[in-house]
Amino acid sequence: VLEISIIKTKNLVQDEEHKDNTFVSKIAKNTERYAISMQFLKIFLLMMLSIESFLFIQKYIVNYKTYFVCCFLAFSLIIVVFSEIIPKKIALFKSDKPRFMIMAYTLSFFVYPIYFFIQIINRIILKFFGLNTDSFEEKVSEEEIKALVETASEKGVFNDIEKDMINSIFSFDDITAKDIMVSRKDTYKIDIDEPFEKYIDEILESYYSRIPVYKEDIDDIIGILNVKDLTLEARKVGFENVDIEKLLQTPYFVPEMKNIDELFKEMQKLRNHMAILVDEYGGFSGIVTIEDMIEQIMGDINDEFDDEEISIQKISENVYAIDGTTEIREINKELNLNLENENYDTVSALIIEKLGYIPDEGEKPTVTIDNLLFKVELVSDNRIEKLKLIIKDLDIVENDKK
């Protein structure tokens, strides 16, 4: 038996019953050596079986054409049954038995010189094609896990929410802070030089927990105001007597292109809940919170104070109302589209780029991208607030072009 479950083997190392088993631990530490050795032995034995069978039967052969057809069918059956189906079934149900570990380790030990030779050839060929073996193995491993998750979802092991969460974990390190930030224009912020009474009602009604504070210029963020600290201080001295500057926490500045997996770890370590994002020129571009990053895995988290906004709303068949701030990747995911999102974050930015200008209030221009028709519905403060998306039949569009 030349196949056992590598995943189960690694799990056995954590098992109290088998953690001291030398064979189990050695196989778990070098699964690549085991896998290549077993594959070589399997191919070698099949070749030997074919050669020996031919030498034994050839003296009885009368019609070579009939013989080769029969051999082809017979060996195909033998290979499928004894080389694939049976070993994998045994690996599935019996891979946690120590005797199979001993057998696997012993066989791989005898073919170690061949394994070493195969590895040398493998690295030379991969290097010739300019491939990094370490990154290749990591990528293959990730794709294999994604395939397993997809299969498990189809079998009912995972529901759609669990599958999306697992896939989101793999894409977590590909997302930058800029991708998920609340933009500079959408961020609620206060000017330290303005009378604080101007902001009291807004702060208490908005339910913001942390607010960026700037001095004179919006790009000059001097601190973060924790609303909880503000209310505690106000209880003591009254809102009119609160010294905002003394309550400010040091802002945590990070570049907007920072990957959120690194940012999440740093903010956890620093026990920081809000990061101030700066662009390549050092200007304030937006904010990101711990909650924003968690939502990339868990999905939207709405508390009792959040307004539940629907950014993509279906009006009729293939017709949707879309908020201008909706991210393109969200539209692609929800509507199964393939809009370009490398140079644009939001659908509003994409439409403005395609138009070449910012529409005036009351203007309702349209933009066509392949089979997608975007119609601007609402413009406010030089921003596209609302759009209508009509998805046309792709075949009809292609025929119209012809």
VENMOJO-V391686 format. One record per run of one state. SS is the DSSP state (H for helix, E for strand, C for the rest). FROM is the first residue (numbers start at 1). TO is the last residue. If there is no record, write none. Layout:
# VENMOJO-V391686
SS	FROM	TO
SS	FROM	TO
This chain:
# VENMOJO-V391686
C	1	5
H	6	14
C	15	21
H	22	29
C	30	30
H	31	60
C	61	63
H	64	94
C	95	97
H	98	110
C	111	111
H	112	128
C	129	132
H	133	154
C	155	159
H	160	174
C	175	175
E	176	176
H	177	180
C	181	181
E	182	183
C	184	188
E	189	191
C	192	196
H	197	206
C	207	209
E	210	214
C	215	220
E	221	226
H	227	237
C	238	238
H	239	241
C	242	243
H	244	247
C	248	248
E	249	249
C	250	252
E	253	255
C	256	258
E	259	259
H	260	270
C	271	273
E	274	278
C	279	283
E	284	289
H	290	298
C	299	311
E	312	316
C	317	318
E	319	323
C	324	326
E	327	327
H	328	335
C	336	345
E	346	346
H	347	355
C	356	365
E	366	369
C	370	371
E	372	380
C	381	382
E	383	391
C	392	393
H	394	401
C	402	402
